[in-house]
Amino acid sequence: MTIAIIGLGLMGGSLALSLKQQNYITHIVGYDLNKKHTSQALELGLVDSIATFAEVEKCDVIFLAIPVDGLIATLKELTDISETTTIIDLGSTKEKIVESVPAVIRKNFVAAHPMTGTENFGPLAAVEALYEDKVVVLCDLEESGKHQADVAKKIFKSLKMRKTYMHAREHDRHAAFISHMPHAVSYAIANTVMRQENKHNILALAAGGYRSMSRLAKSSPYMWEDIFRQNKTNLLESITIFQEELNQLKSAIENDDWQRVHQEMEDANKLHDILN
């Protein structure tokens, strides 16, 4: 099986490292409009070679590991492929991507969202075990061809990922609350401190809690602008509900309702009973 990876940043580069360990894969090629990324990917040994777009179209499997707006544009160009080719996207939103797939390649396409990543980006951020033991959401799989669905399942199983299935619209609402809104909050936390404190105070006083809360603010603005745009409605709903929760806590503090403050904290503690 030959693999092409369009986009050689964190997600694409880490995918390449993991796929290199699979004996059913014979060759991995990379494609990226960023020439620095292609050079770094070759130097790091992430891919076997850099391909032209025409060469990418001839591969058995094509992964799209690029920002979601670019992903939609690229899908419209991937129409000169074999009926057995499998295209797998790794985008963080799903509904608009699924709706944009040209009808002629809909059977070729598998909509996937690996629930993994770090705040770092670019080929230098690639890590081999990024996908291992993580969840991958496969959306609207009944619209994909049987061969393509089987190929995608085989690949994600070999990466030791846990598969779950849902519709694209359902995915986007869940992702807004669990992933996209926390990124928006992290950007806001970082900007709040940056606009109130000088760098000396930040360096002196920023401990583990602040570093943890602001870690996501290191994430790529290019990628996350696209995600926020594509999932705007769900993101705005999640931010509004977050603001309501924060206002309730603020009101309890203002009114010296420390029993309510304590209860809010206890309720929040229960999240980690789920996560652990």
N, C-alpha and C positions, 0 to 999 in steps of 0.2 A: 504494500500500500504506500503510495506517495502522498505526502502532505504538503500543502502550501499554507503559510501563515501570513496574512495581510495585517501589518501592524506589529512592530517588533519591540514594543514597550514592555511594561511590567507583565501584563496578561499574556501577550503573545510570546515574549521571551521565556517566561516561566513555563508556558505550555510546551514550547520547543524542548526545553531541558527535560521535562517529564516524558515527552513522547520519545525522546532519544533512547530511553530505557526499554522501550517496547520492541520485542523481536519481530512483530508482524509489520513494522514500518521500515521501509527500505531507504527512503530519502526524504529529507525535510528541506524545503526551500522557503525563503523569506521574500517579502515585498513590502517596501515602505517608501513613501514619498520623501521622508526625511533622510537625506544622504548620510548624516552623522549617525543615525540609528542603524542604517544598513552596515556601515563600517564597523560600528561597535558590536553589532550582532555577529558579524564574521569573526572579528578579533576574539570575542568571548566564546566562539564555538557554539552559539545558540542554534544556528542553522548550517546546513551543509553547503548552501550556495544562495546567492541572490538571483531571483528570477525576473524576467519581464512579465508583464501582465498576460501576454499570450501564453507564456509557459505556465503561469499559475492556472489558467483555465484548463490545462490538460492534466492536472493532478487529480488523483482519486478523491481527495478530501481537501476542501478549502475552508480554513478558519478565518473569520473576520474579527480581528481584535483591535478595532479602531473606534474612535468616538462615534456616538450613535448617528449624528448627522452625516458624517462621512460614510458610515456603514450603509445608510439608505441610498446614497449616491452611488456607491460601489455596486450594490445589488443590481442597479439598473444597467450596469455595464457587463455583468456576468451572465450574459445570455448565450454565449457561444461555447457551451459545455456539453459533455456527453449526458445522456439520460441517466447514466449510472453515477454521475458525480454527486458528491454530498457537500453541501455548503452549510456550515455551522456558524452562527453568529454568537458572540459572547457579550452582547450589549446589556446594559443595566436597565434599559426599558424594553418593552416588548410589543405593546399594542401597535404603535405607529410603524415599527419595523415590519411586523407581520403584514400589516395593511399595505405596505409599500412594495412587497415582493412581486416582481413581474409574474403574471399568470403562467408564462411559459416555463418558469423554473420553480414554481411553487412546490412541486413534488421533490425537487432537489434540496429544498431548504429545510433546515431544522433550527428552530428558535430556542436558544439555550442561554441561561444566565448562571454561571458559576458564582456562588455566594462566597467569594473570597477576594482578597486584594490587600494592599497595604497603602499607606499614604504616599509612598514613593512612586516615581514613574520613570520611564525610559529603560533601555536595555540593561543599564548598569543595575537596575533594581530587580532584575529577574532572579528568582529563587526556585530551586528544583521542586521542593515539596509544597508549593503554594496551593495546589489543587487537592492534595491528599487529605482524605477524611472530611472534606467539605461537601456541602450540598450543591447539586446542580439542578436548577429548575428547567424542565423541558415543557414548552408551551405549545398548545394546539397541535400536538404530535399527530393527531388523526388526519391532519391536512398534509403531512409529509408522506413521501413514498415509503413503502415497507422496507425496501433496501436501505434507504437513507436513515430511517428511524433505527434500524438494526445496527448500522454502522456507528451512529452516534452513541447508542447504548453501549456498544462494545468498547469504544474509545473511552468513554467516561468510566466504565467499569474497570478498565485496565489502569486508569488513573486513580483508582480507589476512591471514587466519588460516590456519594449517596444521592440517588435520583429521586426527584419528586415531580409531580405533574400538575399543571393547572392551566387555565385559560389566560391568554395574554392580558386581558383587562383586569382580571383578578390579581395577577402577578404585579401589575403596575401599582395598584392601590396598596398592596402589602409592602412592596419595595419602598414606597413613599414614606411610610411610617418607620420601617425598620432600618432603612439605609439612607434615603435621600434627605429626609428631614434632619436626622442627626448630623449630616454633613453641613446643611444650611446653618444649624445651630452652632456648630464648631467654627465656621467662618465668622459668624456674628460674635461669638465669644472672643475670638482672636482680635477682631477689629475693635471691640469694646475696650479691651485692655490696651491695645496699641494707641488708641485715641485719647486715653486717660492717663497713661503712665509713660515715663521715659524708659529707654532701654536699660539704664543702670538699675532702676527699681525692678524691672521685669527679671533681669538676670539674678538679682539678689534674692528675690522673694518667690519666683515661680518654682513651686515644688511639684511633687508627683501628681497631685490632683489637677492642677492647671495644665500641666503637660499632657495628661491623659485626655482632658476635655478639649484641648485645642489641637490634638494630634492630627485629626482629620483635615484641619485647615491647611495642611501641607499638600493636600491632593491637588492634582492638575486642574487649573481653572478652565482650560480648553475642554477637557473631558466633562467636567461637572456643569459647565454652562449648557452644553448640549443636553445632558440628562435633565437638568432643571427645565429647560425649554420643552423637551418632549413629554415630560410628566408634570407639566405645569398645574393642571387642575387638581390632581391628587396631592401634589406637593403643597399647594396653597391650603388645601383642607387639613393636611397634617400639621402645617405650621400654625393654623388657626386653633386647632385643638390643643397643640402644645402651649400656645399663648394663654389659653383658658386655664390650663393646669398651672402654669406659672403664676397667673393672676390669683388663683385660689390660694396658693402658697404665700404669695405676697400679702394678700388680704389677711390671712391668719396671723402673719408676723406683725402687720400693722395694728391688729386688734389684740395683740398679746394672747392670742389663742394658742398657747403652747401645746395643749393636748391635741389640737388639730394638726399642728406642725409635726408633732411626734408621730401621729397616725399616718400622715402623708409619707413620712420617711419609712415607717414600717411597711406600708403598702409597696413602696418602691423597692424595698429589700427583697420582696418576693420574686422580682424579676430574675434574680440570680439563682433562685431555687429551680427555675425553668432552664436557665442557661448552663448550670453546672451538672 
